[in-house]
Amino acid sequence: MSVYDQDGYVVVLLHGSIDIDQTQELEEAGGYAIERDMPIMIDVRHVAMIDSVGISFLVRVAASVRAQGGTITLCGPAPLVEEMLSVAGAGTLFAWVEGRSGPDGLPTP
């Protein structure tokens, strides 16, 4: 997981398995992103597995940002994440965009 500012967004880059083992890292990333008071983009293109902890993180960040009048975008495609959000009834909290480059201009890992 990485968090950085790029092109007017706070980008949270998630990859691999997003589960209970990442709870502390998710909380820190979400807190940082919200405190920056900038639009947030969460890149989920490289998420191989996401459980209820990961979905809860996405929903809580989206709800917090939207309550403050901010915007949150998910970068995909990520069919697994999209399906899990849909099942949770939270798919409409997010706007989706396709691919983007990392902070060095190269594709993200």
Secondary structure, 3 states (H helix, E strand, C coil): CEEEEECCEEEEEEEEEECHHHHHHHHHHHHHHHHCCCCEEEEEEEEEEECHHHHHHHHHHHHHHHHCCCCEEEEECCHHHHHHHHHCCCHHHCEEEECCECCCCCECC
